[in-house]
């Protein structure tokens, strides 16, 4: 099922299960669904460059953080963290087999992620030691932060051709930071050569 004239370009739309490690004032993993598109250019039948763009649904984690206490009275505040990711990635893939319907591949590259975090902190009440002093009440607070981070990644997967130019693709991709594993993504979708 290989076309007589080898296609140089392909495109692929994917749905993704994405797990992301969030390490700041707390240490949590969260999971989201994501979707995106990839376009690739075959330099040779076995070497391909890819550009990928994806965006995620909203993920959530919770944290409990200490706030400056009154002497002898530790105070904590609970926060809800909501995350949304948008990622642009560039990769080089080594694709195996030529003139066949099944193409396994491995790849590596760099991804740049825009991470938007919305934080909601609960009300905290601090009771002073002096019974005559009123308690200090901090009202709920919200904050939004945007970060851009870059990570190297590696991946492996395969393409299975279902017609001369249409294929199903699945792959597993992991990105890494100085703290270790940053993300794990399992991507599935359909694509076309052109």
C-alpha positions as CSV (number, residue, x, y, z in Angstrom):
1,X,0.0,0.0,0.0
2,X,2.8,2.4,-0.7
3,X,2.1,5.0,-3.4
4,X,4.2,4.9,-6.6
5,X,5.6,8.4,-6.0
6,X,6.8,8.7,-2.4
7,X,5.2,11.6,-0.5
8,X,7.5,14.1,1.2
9,X,4.9,15.6,3.6
10,X,2.4,14.1,6.0
11,X,0.0,15.5,8.5
12,X,-1.5,13.9,11.6
13,X,-4.3,15.0,14.0
14,X,-4.2,13.4,17.5
15,X,-6.0,13.1,20.8
16,X,-3.8,12.7,23.8
17,X,-3.8,11.4,27.3
18,X,-1.2,13.7,29.1
19,X,0.2,13.3,32.5
20,X,2.3,16.2,33.9
21,X,4.5,16.5,36.9
22,X,4.0,19.8,38.7
23,X,6.8,20.6,41.2
24,X,6.7,24.0,42.9
25,X,5.6,24.5,46.4
26,X,4.0,21.1,46.1
27,X,4.8,17.9,44.3
28,X,1.8,16.5,42.2
29,X,0.9,14.8,39.0
30,X,-2.2,15.8,37.1
31,X,-3.8,14.3,34.0
32,X,-5.6,16.0,31.2
33,X,-6.9,15.3,27.7
34,X,-5.2,17.2,24.9
35,X,-5.5,17.5,21.1
36,X,-3.3,18.8,18.4
37,X,-1.9,18.5,14.9
38,X,1.5,17.5,13.5
39,X,3.0,18.2,10.1
40,X,6.1,16.3,9.0
41,X,8.6,16.5,6.1
42,X,10.6,13.4,5.0
43,X,14.2,14.3,4.2
44,X,14.8,10.7,3.3
45,X,12.5,7.6,3.5
46,X,13.9,7.1,7.0
47,X,14.5,10.6,8.4
48,X,11.6,13.0,9.1
49,X,11.3,16.4,10.7
50,X,8.1,17.3,12.5
51,X,6.4,20.3,13.9
52,X,3.6,19.7,16.5
53,X,1.1,22.1,18.1
54,X,-1.3,21.0,20.9
55,X,-3.5,22.3,23.7
56,X,-5.0,20.7,26.7
57,X,-8.1,20.7,28.7
58,X,-8.0,21.9,32.3
59,X,-6.2,19.9,35.0
60,X,-6.4,20.4,38.7
61,X,-4.3,19.8,41.8
62,X,-4.6,20.9,45.4
63,X,-2.0,22.0,47.9
64,X,-1.8,22.9,51.6
65,X,0.8,25.6,52.3
66,X,1.9,27.2,55.6
67,X,1.4,31.0,56.0
68,X,3.3,33.2,58.4
69,X,2.1,32.0,61.8
70,X,1.4,33.7,65.1
71,X,3.9,32.4,67.7
72,X,2.8,28.9,68.7
73,X,-0.1,28.8,66.3
74,X,0.7,27.4,62.9
75,X,-1.7,28.4,60.1
76,X,-2.2,26.7,56.8
77,X,-4.1,27.7,53.7
78,X,-5.6,25.3,51.1
79,X,-5.2,26.2,47.4
80,X,-6.8,24.8,44.3
81,X,-4.5,25.0,41.2
82,X,-6.0,24.8,37.7
83,X,-3.7,24.3,34.7
84,X,-4.0,24.6,31.0
85,X,-1.1,23.8,28.6
86,X,-0.3,24.9,25.0
87,X,2.7,23.2,23.5
88,X,4.8,23.7,20.4
89,X,7.3,20.9,19.6
90,X,10.0,20.2,17.0
91,X,11.3,16.7,16.5
92,X,13.5,14.5,14.3
93,X,12.2,10.9,13.8
94,X,14.0,7.9,12.5
95,X,11.4,5.8,10.6
96,X,12.1,2.1,10.0
97,X,11.1,-0.1,7.0
98,X,10.6,1.1,3.5
99,X,7.8,0.3,1.0
100,X,5.7,-1.4,3.7
101,X,2.4,-0.7,5.4
102,X,3.8,-0.7,9.0
103,X,6.3,2.0,10.0
104,X,7.7,2.0,13.6
105,X,9.7,5.1,14.5
106,X,11.7,6.7,17.3
107,X,12.3,10.4,17.8
108,X,13.6,13.2,19.9
109,X,13.2,16.9,20.0
110,X,12.4,20.0,22.1
111,X,9.0,21.2,23.3
112,X,8.1,24.7,24.5
113,X,5.1,24.8,26.8
114,X,3.0,27.8,27.9
115,X,1.4,26.8,31.2
116,X,-1.4,29.0,32.6
117,X,-2.1,28.4,36.3
118,X,-5.1,29.8,38.0
119,X,-4.9,29.6,41.8
120,X,-7.8,29.9,44.3
121,X,-6.8,30.1,48.0
122,X,-9.3,29.4,50.8
123,X,-10.1,31.7,53.7
124,X,-7.6,31.3,56.6
125,X,-8.2,32.2,60.2
126,X,-5.3,32.8,62.6
127,X,-6.0,33.0,66.3
128,X,-3.5,35.0,68.3
129,X,-2.2,34.0,71.7
130,X,-3.7,37.1,73.3
131,X,-7.4,36.3,74.0
132,X,-8.2,40.0,73.8
133,X,-6.8,40.3,70.2
134,X,-9.3,39.5,67.4
135,X,-8.5,36.7,65.1
136,X,-7.0,37.5,61.7
137,X,-9.1,36.5,58.8
138,X,-7.6,36.3,55.3
139,X,-10.3,36.4,52.6
140,X,-10.2,34.0,49.6
141,X,-7.6,35.0,47.0
142,X,-7.2,34.3,43.3
143,X,-4.1,34.6,41.2
144,X,-3.2,33.7,37.6
145,X,0.4,32.9,36.5
146,X,1.7,32.1,33.1
147,X,5.0,30.3,32.6
148,X,7.0,29.3,29.5
149,X,9.2,26.2,29.9
150,X,11.3,24.2,27.5
151,X,12.0,20.5,27.8
152,X,13.8,17.9,25.7
153,X,11.7,14.8,24.8
154,X,12.0,11.3,23.4
155,X,9.3,9.2,21.8
156,X,8.5,6.0,20.0
157,X,5.5,4.7,18.0
158,X,4.2,3.4,14.7
159,X,2.2,4.3,11.7
160,X,-0.2,1.7,10.1
161,X,-1.4,2.5,6.6
162,X,-5.1,1.8,6.0
163,X,-5.0,3.0,2.3
164,X,-2.4,4.3,-0.1
165,X,-2.0,7.6,1.7
166,X,-4.0,7.4,5.0
167,X,-2.6,6.0,8.2
168,X,-3.4,5.5,11.9
169,X,-0.6,6.6,14.2
170,X,0.1,6.0,17.9
171,X,3.1,7.0,20.0
172,X,4.3,7.5,23.5
173,X,6.3,10.6,24.3
174,X,8.1,11.6,27.5
175,X,9.7,15.0,28.3
176,X,12.4,15.6,30.9
177,X,13.4,18.4,33.2
178,X,16.2,18.8,35.8
179,X,13.8,17.2,38.3
180,X,13.3,14.1,36.2
181,X,10.2,13.0,34.2
182,X,8.2,16.1,33.4
183,X,5.4,14.8,31.1
184,X,4.2,11.5,29.7
185,X,1.9,11.6,26.6
186,X,0.1,8.8,24.8
187,X,-1.1,10.1,21.5
188,X,-3.5,8.5,18.9
189,X,-4.9,9.8,15.7
190,X,-5.2,9.6,11.9
191,X,-3.1,11.2,9.2
192,X,-2.5,11.5,5.5
193,X,0.5,11.7,3.2
194,X,0.6,14.5,0.5
